[in-house]
Amino acid sequence: MKVNKYDVDEKDTNFSFSNYKRGLIYVKRYKSKLMLVFLLNLIAIISNLFITKILQYVIDNIIPSNNLYKLWYIAFIATILVLLTVFLTKKYSYILAQINQNIVEDIKNDLFAHIQFLSFRYYDTRPHGKILVRLTEYAKDVSTLITDKLVKTILNFFNMLIVLIFMFATNVKLTLIVIAGIIILSTIFSFTVRIKRRHKLLINNKNANLNAYLLETLRGMETTQAFCREEKNEMVFNSLSDSWKKASCDYIKIGNIGWCSVQTISHFVYAAIYFIGAMFLYPETSIGTIIAMGNYSTKFWTPIEELFSTFDEFINSMTYLERIFETIDEPIDIKDRENAISININGKIEFKNVSFSYIENNNILDNLSFKINPKENIAIVGLTGSGKTTITNLIGRFYDINSGNIFIDGIDIRNIKLNCLRKQVSIMQQENYLFSTSIMKNLKYGMPNITDEDVIKICKELNVHNWILNFDKGYNTKLDANGKNLSDGERQVLCYIRTIINNPKILIFDEATSKIDVKTERMLQNLTKKLIKDKTVITIAHRLDSIINSDKIFFIKEKNISEIGTHEELMRLKGDYYKLYNSQQKVLN
């Protein structure tokens, strides 16, 4: 399992137009609106070009004849065309902006829907900031690429084509000057494209590193201030920021080649039309025609400038699109097998020769086997890092084992539908998350269909109803993200209640009460006996005096179980459990 860190660049993606074609799937959903955009734009372009044609006609015919009545008439028509062009441009721009926002939403929804089903292993190996940036910055930029930039690129090509038609219809010789400029510009374009892409990939990697470190720092701000790490963290952030700045400046140097080339060649072409027209083609070619061709040239090169600007954004957005599809294509490792079934779990658990590792060739569990009968109350103890939490994660199938089998009620858990399994297996960990909503909604998180009355009834049975009512608004009290407006103990009590409310068949407490005082812990344990009497209960605890009444105690050591028995049996054995229990009692005494 290779881990990517905030100071390590992600692997470069390979350019492929197939990714762009795939992105067009989002566009197809709005093809009728896009057709309307093209139609409105086409009318606007033609209207604008006819204004130039009217100018040519005025210079060559109206002014020499001094026909003021006709001049006013032509001016009125030109005004109508200008107003029509402005109205149509505003209209299609508004429609295009709507489509763009819809596609942003579609991409984010698809990304979010997929990442929710990715395994824990995926999140173990990537900084969350690098995932977050794909949902926010990348999605927004990509939607602009496949809608706004795509449409504008097509419209610009339409503009160029229509302008060329008008130019060829006006004067072929002067039009060839424009064609020569295009050939020169295309040569420069083909030379710089790969260099730009390479630099853009580097910028994106440095930006992702910066985001990853920023998110990590914000999450650990309390720890940062507690250990006076502000200056050190600032140095790390500045270093990452400098790397991003250097990559960006290097790209600007290459990017300016395209912009300067367009500006230089367009001005040369514009000047050449007037120079050649005046020196070599006049008077065979009229002044009005030369001025019209100069005007057409300006209109022709304007979309080319936009195309080159769009091209730079296209390179950047393509790298974003590749990252997005890389995430969407990330295989869902933990998923239902083809013939997976739903069952009503009774609560029997069996590990048979189970081996598991987070990192290749470094097993946490090795050939582990044990059985837990339905409705048994089991405790798992052992030294830190022995694999206790790993066992609970494997029962919930948050990871798949390397070898062996895990059975629930005699059925391999890989043959049970995930939704069925996890709704009947609840794990309360030491670190649980409370969402920024009301206490009631947090308690109902795993059971959205349960009524408020049922929640209150359970809370009364747990003797925490009055405790919750002491909050400002009782059950409607709004919590900050992860319950930051609560104490650690209060957060853990609410998570404890939420786990009980979920009403699972297998209930796992992983250091569930470590931040609760002993008095409250014992109260909760005594009150929950009635609610969990028909469930299989697994408790992981470092405080051994809290699990001495368990039906069985498993002691995990050296990747396997070294001792199994009741508290009294293990104390008589005078092995690892006996030593650990006595050492704790000495500390407590």
C-alpha positions as CSV (number, residue, x, y, z in Angstrom):
1,M,0.0,0.0,0.0
2,K,1.9,3.1,-1.2
3,V,1.2,6.2,0.7
4,N,1.1,9.6,-1.0
5,K,2.0,12.5,1.3
6,Y,1.6,16.3,1.1
7,D,5.3,16.7,0.2
8,V,5.2,14.0,-2.6
9,D,3.9,14.8,-6.1
10,E,1.1,12.7,-7.4
11,K,1.9,10.5,-10.4
12,D,1.4,12.3,-13.7
13,T,-1.6,11.4,-15.8
14,N,-1.4,10.6,-19.5
15,F,-3.2,12.9,-22.0
16,S,-6.0,11.3,-23.9
17,F,-8.8,12.8,-25.9
18,S,-11.0,9.9,-24.8
19,N,-11.1,11.6,-21.4
20,Y,-12.5,14.7,-23.1
21,K,-15.0,12.7,-25.0
22,R,-16.0,11.1,-21.8
23,G,-16.5,14.6,-20.2
24,L,-18.9,15.4,-23.0
25,I,-21.4,13.0,-21.5
26,Y,-22.2,15.7,-19.1
27,V,-22.8,18.1,-22.0
28,K,-25.2,15.8,-23.8
29,R,-27.7,16.2,-21.0
30,Y,-28.2,19.8,-22.0
31,K,-27.8,19.5,-25.8
32,S,-31.1,21.2,-26.6
33,K,-30.1,24.3,-24.7
34,L,-26.7,24.3,-26.3
35,M,-28.3,24.1,-29.7
36,L,-30.2,27.3,-28.8
37,V,-27.0,28.9,-27.7
38,F,-25.3,28.1,-31.1
39,L,-28.4,29.4,-33.0
40,L,-28.5,32.7,-31.1
41,N,-24.7,33.1,-31.5
42,L,-24.9,32.4,-35.2
43,I,-27.5,35.1,-35.7
44,A,-25.4,37.5,-33.6
45,I,-22.3,36.9,-35.6
46,I,-24.0,37.4,-39.0
47,S,-25.7,40.6,-37.7
48,N,-22.3,41.9,-36.6
49,L,-20.6,41.1,-39.9
50,F,-23.4,42.8,-41.8
51,I,-22.6,46.0,-39.9
52,T,-19.1,45.9,-41.5
53,K,-20.7,45.2,-44.9
54,I,-22.9,48.3,-44.4
55,L,-19.8,50.3,-43.6
56,Q,-18.1,49.3,-46.9
57,Y,-21.3,50.2,-48.8
58,V,-21.5,53.6,-47.1
59,I,-17.8,54.4,-47.9
60,D,-18.0,53.2,-51.5
61,N,-21.5,54.4,-52.5
62,I,-23.4,56.6,-50.0
63,I,-20.7,59.1,-49.2
64,P,-19.7,59.7,-52.8
65,S,-23.4,60.3,-53.8
66,N,-24.0,62.6,-50.8
67,N,-27.4,60.8,-50.3
68,L,-28.2,61.9,-46.7
69,Y,-31.7,60.3,-46.7
70,K,-30.2,56.9,-47.6
71,L,-27.4,57.5,-45.0
72,W,-30.0,58.0,-42.2
73,Y,-31.8,54.9,-43.4
74,I,-28.7,52.8,-43.4
75,A,-27.7,54.2,-40.0
76,F,-31.1,53.1,-38.6
77,I,-30.6,49.5,-39.9
78,A,-27.1,49.4,-38.5
79,T,-28.4,50.5,-35.1
80,I,-31.0,47.8,-35.1
81,L,-28.3,45.2,-35.9
82,V,-26.1,46.5,-33.1
83,L,-29.0,46.2,-30.6
84,L,-29.9,42.7,-31.9
85,T,-26.3,41.6,-31.5
86,V,-26.1,42.9,-27.9
87,F,-29.4,41.3,-27.0
88,L,-28.6,37.9,-28.5
89,T,-25.1,37.8,-26.9
90,K,-26.5,38.6,-23.5
91,K,-29.2,35.9,-23.9
92,Y,-26.9,33.0,-25.0
93,S,-24.3,34.0,-22.3
94,Y,-27.0,33.7,-19.6
95,I,-28.1,30.3,-20.9
96,L,-24.5,29.1,-21.1
97,A,-23.8,30.2,-17.5
98,Q,-26.8,28.1,-16.4
99,I,-25.6,25.0,-18.2
100,N,-22.1,25.5,-16.7
101,Q,-23.5,25.6,-13.1
102,N,-25.6,22.5,-13.7
103,I,-22.6,20.6,-15.0
104,V,-20.5,21.7,-11.9
105,E,-23.3,20.2,-9.8
106,D,-23.4,17.0,-11.9
107,I,-19.7,16.4,-11.7
108,K,-19.5,17.1,-7.9
109,N,-22.5,14.7,-7.4
110,D,-20.9,11.9,-9.3
111,L,-17.6,12.4,-7.5
112,F,-19.2,12.5,-4.1
113,A,-21.4,9.5,-4.8
114,H,-18.3,7.5,-5.8
115,I,-15.9,8.4,-3.0
116,Q,-18.5,7.5,-0.3
117,F,-18.0,3.8,-1.4
118,L,-14.2,3.8,-1.6
119,S,-12.6,1.6,1.0
120,F,-10.7,2.9,4.1
121,R,-7.6,1.8,2.3
122,Y,-8.1,4.5,-0.3
123,Y,-8.3,7.2,2.4
124,D,-5.4,5.7,4.3
125,T,-3.0,6.3,1.4
126,R,-4.0,9.9,0.3
127,P,-4.0,13.2,2.1
128,H,-7.6,14.4,2.3
129,G,-6.7,17.8,0.9
130,K,-5.8,16.2,-2.4
131,I,-9.2,14.5,-2.5
132,L,-11.0,17.7,-1.5
133,V,-9.5,19.8,-4.2
134,R,-10.9,17.5,-6.9
135,L,-14.4,18.0,-5.5
136,T,-14.1,21.8,-5.4
137,E,-11.5,23.6,-7.6
138,Y,-11.1,20.8,-10.2
139,A,-14.9,20.2,-10.7
140,K,-15.6,23.9,-11.2
141,D,-12.8,24.4,-13.7
142,V,-13.6,21.2,-15.6
143,S,-17.3,22.2,-16.0
144,T,-16.1,25.5,-17.5
145,L,-13.9,23.5,-19.9
146,I,-16.6,21.2,-21.2
147,T,-19.3,23.8,-21.5
148,D,-18.3,27.4,-21.6
149,K,-14.9,26.9,-23.2
150,L,-16.1,24.1,-25.5
151,V,-19.0,26.2,-26.7
152,K,-16.9,29.4,-27.1
153,T,-14.3,27.4,-29.0
154,I,-16.9,26.1,-31.4
155,L,-18.4,29.5,-31.7
156,N,-15.0,31.1,-32.3
157,F,-14.4,28.6,-35.1
158,F,-17.8,29.5,-36.5
159,N,-16.9,33.1,-36.3
160,M,-13.6,32.5,-38.1
161,L,-15.3,30.4,-40.8
162,I,-18.1,33.0,-41.4
163,V,-15.6,35.9,-41.4
164,L,-13.4,34.0,-43.9
165,I,-16.4,33.5,-46.1
166,F,-17.1,37.2,-46.0
167,M,-13.4,37.9,-46.7
168,F,-13.2,35.6,-49.6
169,A,-16.4,37.1,-51.0
170,T,-14.9,40.6,-50.6
171,N,-11.2,40.1,-51.8
172,V,-9.4,36.8,-52.3
173,K,-5.8,38.3,-52.5
174,L,-6.0,40.1,-49.2
175,T,-7.6,37.0,-47.6
176,L,-4.5,35.0,-48.4
177,I,-2.4,37.3,-46.2
178,V,-4.6,36.1,-43.2
179,I,-4.2,32.5,-44.2
180,A,-0.3,32.9,-44.2
181,G,-0.5,34.3,-40.7
182,I,-2.6,31.3,-39.6
183,I,0.0,28.8,-40.9
184,I,2.9,30.5,-39.0
185,L,0.8,30.6,-35.8
186,S,-0.1,26.9,-36.1
187,T,3.6,26.0,-36.3
188,I,4.3,27.9,-33.1
189,F,1.3,26.2,-31.5
190,S,2.5,22.7,-32.2
191,F,5.9,23.5,-30.8
192,T,4.7,24.7,-27.4
193,V,1.7,22.4,-26.6
194,R,3.6,19.5,-24.9
195,I,5.8,21.9,-22.9
196,K,2.8,23.7,-21.6
197,R,1.1,20.5,-20.5
198,R,4.2,19.3,-18.6
199,H,4.4,22.6,-16.7
200,K,0.6,22.6,-16.0
201,L,0.9,19.1,-14.5
202,L,3.7,20.3,-12.2
203,I,1.6,23.3,-11.1
204,N,-1.4,21.1,-10.3
205,N,0.8,18.7,-8.2
206,K,2.3,21.6,-6.2
207,N,-1.2,23.1,-5.7
208,A,-2.5,19.7,-4.5
209,N,0.4,19.4,-2.0
210,L,-0.3,22.9,-0.7
211,N,-4.0,22.1,-0.2
212,A,-3.2,18.8,1.5
213,Y,-0.8,20.4,4.0
214,L,-3.3,23.3,4.6
215,L,-6.2,20.9,5.5
216,E,-3.9,18.8,7.7
217,T,-2.7,21.9,9.5
218,L,-6.3,23.3,10.0
219,R,-7.4,20.0,11.5
220,G,-4.5,19.9,13.9
221,M,-4.5,23.6,14.8
222,E,-5.1,22.9,18.5
223,T,-2.1,20.6,18.6
224,T,0.0,23.1,16.6
225,Q,-0.6,25.8,19.2
226,A,-0.2,23.4,22.1
227,F,3.3,22.5,20.9
228,C,4.2,26.0,19.6
229,R,4.7,24.7,16.1
230,E,3.5,27.9,14.4
231,E,6.9,29.0,13.1
232,K,7.9,25.5,11.9
233,N,4.6,25.0,10.1
234,E,4.9,28.4,8.5
235,M,8.3,27.4,7.1
236,V,6.8,24.1,5.7
237,F,3.9,26.0,4.2
238,N,6.2,28.7,2.7
239,S,8.3,26.0,1.2
240,L,5.3,24.3,-0.5
241,S,4.0,27.7,-1.6
242,D,7.4,28.6,-3.1
243,S,7.4,25.3,-5.1
244,W,4.0,26.2,-6.4
245,K,5.1,29.8,-7.3
246,K,8.2,28.6,-9.1
247,A,6.2,26.1,-11.2
248,S,3.7,28.8,-12.0
249,C,6.4,31.3,-13.0
250,D,8.0,28.7,-15.2
251,Y,4.7,28.1,-17.0
252,I,4.2,31.8,-17.5
253,K,7.4,32.0,-19.5
254,I,6.2,29.4,-21.9
255,G,2.6,30.6,-21.9
256,N,3.7,34.1,-23.0
257,I,5.1,32.7,-26.3
258,G,1.5,31.9,-27.5
259,W,0.1,35.2,-26.4
260,C,3.0,37.3,-27.9
261,S,2.8,35.3,-31.1
262,V,-0.9,36.0,-31.6
263,Q,-0.5,39.7,-30.9
264,T,2.6,40.0,-33.2
265,I,1.3,38.1,-36.1
266,S,-2.2,39.7,-36.0
267,H,-0.7,43.2,-36.1
268,F,1.6,42.2,-39.0
269,V,-1.4,40.8,-40.9
270,Y,-3.5,43.8,-40.1
271,A,-0.7,46.2,-41.3
272,A,0.0,44.0,-44.4
273,I,-3.6,44.2,-45.6
274,Y,-3.5,48.0,-45.6
275,F,0.0,48.2,-47.0
276,I,-0.4,45.7,-49.8
277,G,-4.0,46.9,-50.5
278,A,-2.9,50.6,-50.8
279,M,0.5,50.0,-52.5
280,F,-0.2,47.2,-54.9
281,L,-4.0,46.6,-55.3
282,Y,-5.4,50.2,-55.3
283,P,-7.2,51.5,-57.4
284,E,-8.3,48.2,-58.7
285,T,-9.5,47.5,-55.2
286,S,-11.6,50.3,-53.6
287,I,-10.8,52.1,-50.4
288,G,-14.0,50.7,-48.9
289,T,-13.0,47.2,-49.7
290,I,-9.5,47.7,-48.1
291,I,-11.1,49.2,-45.0
292,A,-13.6,46.4,-44.8
293,M,-10.9,43.8,-45.1
294,G,-8.9,45.4,-42.3
295,N,-12.1,45.4,-40.2
296,Y,-12.7,41.7,-41.1
297,S,-9.1,40.9,-40.2
298,T,-9.7,42.4,-36.7
299,K,-12.8,40.3,-36.3
300,F,-11.0,37.3,-37.5
301,W,-8.0,37.6,-35.1
302,T,-10.2,38.4,-32.1
303,P,-11.5,34.8,-31.8
304,I,-8.0,33.5,-32.5
305,E,-6.7,35.4,-29.5
306,E,-9.6,33.9,-27.5
307,L,-8.7,30.4,-28.8
308,F,-5.1,30.7,-27.6
309,S,-6.3,31.9,-24.2
310,T,-8.8,29.0,-24.1
311,F,-6.1,26.6,-25.2
312,D,-4.0,27.5,-22.1
313,E,-7.1,26.9,-19.9
314,F,-7.8,23.7,-21.9
315,I,-4.4,22.2,-21.0
316,N,-5.0,23.1,-17.3
317,S,-8.6,21.8,-17.3
318,M,-7.6,18.6,-19.0
319,T,-5.2,17.8,-16.2
320,Y,-8.0,18.4,-13.8
321,L,-10.4,16.2,-15.8
322,E,-7.9,13.4,-15.8
323,R,-7.6,13.7,-12.0
324,I,-11.4,13.6,-11.6
325,F,-11.8,10.5,-13.8
326,E,-8.8,9.0,-12.0
327,T,-10.9,9.3,-8.8
328,I,-14.2,8.1,-10.4
329,D,-12.3,5.2,-11.9
330,E,-10.8,4.3,-8.6
331,P,-12.0,0.7,-8.1
332,I,-14.4,0.1,-5.2
333,D,-12.5,-2.7,-3.4
334,I,-15.1,-3.4,-0.8
335,K,-18.3,-4.2,-2.6
336,D,-21.1,-6.8,-2.9
337,R,-20.3,-10.0,-4.7
338,E,-22.5,-10.9,-7.6
339,N,-24.6,-13.4,-5.5
340,A,-24.4,-11.6,-2.2
341,I,-27.4,-12.1,0.1
342,S,-29.3,-10.3,2.8
343,I,-29.7,-12.1,6.1
344,N,-31.1,-11.4,9.6
345,I,-28.0,-11.7,11.7
346,N,-28.2,-13.9,14.8
347,G,-24.7,-12.9,16.0
348,K,-22.4,-15.8,15.7
349,I,-18.9,-14.7,14.6
350,E,-16.0,-16.9,13.5
351,F,-12.5,-16.0,12.3
352,K,-10.8,-18.9,10.5
353,N,-7.0,-18.6,9.7
354,V,-7.3,-14.9,9.1
355,S,-4.2,-12.9,8.0
356,F,-4.3,-9.2,7.3
357,S,-1.9,-6.4,6.6
358,Y,-2.3,-2.7,5.9
359,I,1.2,-2.6,4.2
360,E,2.3,-5.4,2.0
361,N,4.5,-8.1,3.8
362,N,3.8,-6.6,7.2
363,N,0.9,-8.6,8.8
364,I,-1.0,-7.1,11.7
365,L,-2.9,-10.4,12.1
366,D,-1.4,-13.8,11.2
367,N,-3.5,-17.0,10.9
368,L,-6.0,-15.8,13.6
369,S,-8.9,-18.1,14.5
370,F,-11.6,-17.7,17.2
371,K,-15.4,-18.1,17.7
372,I,-17.9,-15.9,19.3
373,N,-21.4,-17.3,20.0
374,P,-24.6,-15.3,19.6
375,K,-25.4,-12.9,22.5
376,E,-22.0,-13.4,24.1
377,N,-20.3,-10.5,25.7
378,I,-16.6,-10.6,24.6
379,A,-13.7,-8.4,25.5
380,I,-10.6,-8.0,23.4
381,V,-7.5,-6.7,25.2
382,G,-3.8,-6.4,24.5
383,L,-1.0,-3.9,24.1
384,T,-1.2,-0.9,21.8
385,G,-0.8,-1.9,18.2
386,S,-1.6,-5.6,18.7
387,G,-4.5,-5.5,16.2
388,K,-7.6,-5.1,18.4
389,T,-9.2,-2.3,16.3
390,T,-8.2,-4.1,13.2
391,I,-10.4,-7.0,14.2
392,T,-13.4,-4.8,14.6
393,N,-12.8,-3.1,11.2
394,L,-12.6,-6.6,9.6
395,I,-15.9,-7.6,11.2
396,G,-17.5,-4.5,9.6
397,R,-15.7,-5.4,6.4
398,F,-14.1,-2.0,6.1
399,Y,-11.1,-3.9,4.8
400,D,-10.9,-7.3,3.1
401,I,-8.6,-9.9,4.6
402,N,-5.5,-11.2,2.8
403,S,-6.3,-14.8,3.5
404,G,-8.6,-17.0,5.5
405,N,-12.3,-16.4,6.2
406,I,-14.6,-14.5,8.5
407,F,-18.0,-16.0,9.0
408,I,-21.2,-14.5,10.5
409,D,-23.8,-17.1,11.3
410,G,-21.8,-19.5,9.2
411,I,-21.8,-17.3,6.1
412,D,-18.6,-15.7,4.7
413,I,-19.1,-11.9,5.2
414,R,-18.0,-11.4,1.6
415,N,-21.2,-13.2,0.6
416,I,-23.4,-10.8,2.7
417,K,-24.6,-7.6,1.2
418,L,-22.6,-4.7,2.7
419,N,-25.7,-2.6,3.5
420,C,-27.2,-5.6,5.3
421,L,-24.0,-6.3,7.2
422,R,-23.3,-2.8,8.4
423,K,-26.8,-2.0,9.4
424,Q,-26.6,-5.0,11.8
425,V,-23.0,-4.4,13.0
426,S,-22.4,-1.1,14.8
427,I,-19.0,0.0,15.8
428,M,-18.5,2.8,18.3
429,Q,-14.8,3.9,18.1
430,Q,-12.8,6.0,20.5
431,E,-12.9,8.9,17.9
432,N,-16.4,9.3,16.5
433,Y,-17.7,12.2,14.5
434,L,-20.7,14.4,15.3
435,F,-22.1,16.5,12.5
436,S,-22.9,20.2,12.5
437,T,-26.7,19.7,13.0
438,S,-29.0,19.2,16.0
439,I,-28.4,16.6,18.8
440,M,-31.6,14.8,17.7
441,K,-30.4,14.5,14.0
442,N,-27.0,13.2,15.2
443,L,-28.7,10.6,17.4
444,K,-30.9,9.5,14.4
445,Y,-28.0,9.5,12.0
446,G,-27.9,5.7,11.5
447,M,-31.7,5.3,11.8
448,P,-33.3,8.2,9.8
449,N,-36.7,6.7,10.0
450,I,-36.9,6.4,13.7
451,T,-39.3,8.9,15.4
452,D,-38.2,11.6,17.8
453,E,-40.5,9.9,20.4
454,D,-38.6,6.6,20.1
455,V,-35.3,8.4,20.5
456,I,-36.5,10.1,23.6
457,K,-37.8,6.8,25.0
458,I,-34.4,5.2,24.6
459,C,-32.7,8.2,26.1
460,K,-35.0,8.0,29.1
461,E,-34.1,4.3,29.5
462,L,-30.4,5.2,29.4
463,N,-31.1,7.9,32.0
464,V,-29.7,10.7,29.8
465,H,-32.9,12.4,28.8
466,N,-32.7,15.1,31.5
467,W,-28.9,15.5,30.8
468,I,-29.8,16.3,27.1
469,L,-32.5,18.7,28.2
470,N,-29.9,20.7,30.1
471,F,-28.4,21.9,26.8
472,D,-29.6,25.3,25.5
473,K,-32.3,23.9,23.3
474,G,-32.4,20.3,24.5
475,Y,-32.5,17.8,21.6
476,N,-32.6,20.7,19.1
477,T,-29.3,22.1,20.3
478,K,-27.1,22.8,17.2
479,L,-23.7,21.2,17.4
480,D,-20.5,22.6,15.8
481,A,-18.6,20.4,13.4
482,N,-17.6,17.3,15.4
483,G,-19.3,18.7,18.4
484,K,-16.6,21.2,19.2
485,N,-19.0,23.1,21.5
486,L,-19.1,20.0,23.7
487,S,-16.5,18.4,26.0
488,D,-14.8,15.2,24.9
489,G,-16.9,13.2,27.5
490,E,-20.2,14.8,26.3
491,R,-19.3,14.0,22.6
492,Q,-18.6,10.4,23.6
493,V,-21.8,10.0,25.6
494,L,-23.8,11.2,22.5
495,C,-22.0,8.8,20.2
496,Y,-22.6,6.0,22.7
497,I,-26.3,6.7,22.7
498,R,-26.3,6.9,18.9
499,T,-24.8,3.5,18.6
500,I,-27.4,2.0,21.0
501,I,-30.2,3.7,19.0
502,N,-29.0,2.1,15.8
503,N,-30.2,-1.2,17.3
504,P,-27.6,-3.6,15.8
505,K,-27.4,-7.3,16.2
506,I,-23.6,-7.1,16.8
507,L,-22.4,-4.2,18.9
508,I,-18.7,-3.3,19.1
509,F,-17.3,-0.8,21.6
510,D,-13.7,0.2,20.6
511,E,-12.5,2.3,23.6
512,A,-16.0,3.7,23.5
513,T,-15.9,5.2,27.0
514,S,-12.3,6.2,27.4
515,K,-13.1,9.9,27.7
516,I,-16.0,9.4,30.1
517,D,-15.5,9.5,33.8
518,V,-15.7,6.1,35.6
519,K,-19.0,7.0,37.3
520,T,-20.8,7.9,34.0
521,E,-19.2,4.9,32.3
522,R,-20.5,2.4,34.9
523,M,-23.9,4.1,34.8
524,L,-24.2,3.7,31.0
525,Q,-23.0,0.1,31.1
526,N,-25.5,-0.8,33.8
527,L,-28.4,1.0,32.0
528,T,-27.5,-0.6,28.6
529,K,-27.6,-4.2,29.9
530,K,-31.3,-4.4,29.3
531,L,-31.0,-2.8,25.8
532,I,-28.2,-5.1,24.6
533,K,-29.1,-8.4,26.3
534,D,-30.1,-10.0,23.0
535,K,-27.0,-8.8,21.1
536,T,-23.5,-10.0,20.5
537,V,-21.2,-7.5,22.2
538,I,-17.5,-7.0,21.7
539,T,-15.6,-4.6,23.9
540,I,-12.1,-3.3,23.3
541,A,-10.7,-1.7,26.4
542,H,-7.4,-0.6,28.0
543,R,-9.1,-0.2,31.3
544,L,-9.4,-3.8,32.3
545,D,-11.6,-3.3,35.3
546,S,-14.4,-2.3,32.9
547,I,-14.5,-5.7,31.2
548,I,-14.0,-8.2,34.1
549,N,-17.6,-9.3,33.8
550,S,-17.3,-10.4,30.2
551,D,-18.2,-13.9,29.2
552,K,-14.8,-14.3,27.6
553,I,-11.7,-12.2,27.3
554,F,-9.3,-12.5,24.3
555,F,-5.7,-11.4,24.8
556,I,-4.1,-10.4,21.5
557,K,-0.3,-10.8,21.3
558,E,2.1,-11.2,18.4
559,K,-0.6,-11.1,15.7
560,N,-2.7,-13.7,17.3
561,I,-4.7,-14.7,20.4
562,S,-2.4,-15.8,23.2
563,E,-5.1,-16.3,25.9
564,I,-8.8,-16.9,26.1
565,G,-11.0,-17.2,29.2
566,T,-13.0,-15.4,31.8
567,H,-11.4,-12.9,34.1
568,E,-11.0,-15.4,36.9
569,E,-9.6,-18.1,34.6
570,L,-7.0,-15.7,33.1
571,M,-6.0,-14.5,36.5
572,R,-5.4,-18.1,37.6
573,L,-3.4,-18.7,34.5
574,K,-1.0,-15.9,35.5
575,G,0.0,-15.2,32.0
576,D,-0.1,-12.0,29.9
577,Y,-3.5,-10.9,31.0
578,Y,-2.6,-11.4,34.7
579,K,0.5,-9.3,34.3
580,L,-1.3,-6.5,32.5
581,Y,-4.2,-6.4,35.0
582,N,-1.9,-6.3,38.0
583,S,0.2,-3.6,36.5
584,Q,-2.9,-1.4,36.0
585,Q,-4.1,-2.1,39.6
586,K,-0.7,-1.0,40.9
587,V,-1.0,2.3,39.0
588,L,-4.5,2.8,40.2
589,N,-3.6,2.1,43.8
